[in-house]
Amino acid sequence: MTLLGRVTLASLLLTGSAALAADPLPAPVAAPDETAVLTVHAEGAQVYECKPVTDGKLAWSFREPIATLIAGGRTVGRHYAGPNWEHVDGSAVTARTAGSAPGATAADIPWLKLEVIAHRGNGLFTSVATVQRINTSGGALDGACDKVGALRSAPYSADYVFLRRD
């Protein structure tokens, strides 16, 4: 089987498993009129920076994600600040938050619906209009910190579903 065939098969299998874990999706992150192009599992970290907040105290502020995108047991891309997602075929998207739902626990980052605002390259992500972050585990960090500019990361995992409009 070709690499494209394996990636397609893996995405179909993963799309089904992600849908079972979150069926139905919370309304703020649902995209009922769109079709999944690819579903991947991400493993990485949410990076936070120590910054002053309005009351003069210091607190952790989200800075950027750093994650590996995995499908069928293989690395198929990466996720980083922007937020951006890059596929190994050279295609990439940048998105902005369009909806949010709480994670399962206070330690889990929220589930998100993200609207794609930019495309780069040609490949699997060329037709992607929406990205969903679901099935999150970990990644949340709060509380006071003691040094402006200090960085701290919180490990997380999530499933990302890349969708196109029908």
Secondary structure, DSSP 8 states (H G I E B T S, - for coil): --HHHHHHHHHHHHHHHHHHHTSS--GGG--TTEEEEEEEEEEEEEEEEEEE-TTS-EEEEEEEEEEEEEETTEEEEEEETTTEEEETTS-EEEEEEEEEE--SSTTB--EEEEEEEEEESSSGGGG--EEEEEEEEEB---S--SSTT-EEEEEEEEEEEEEEE-
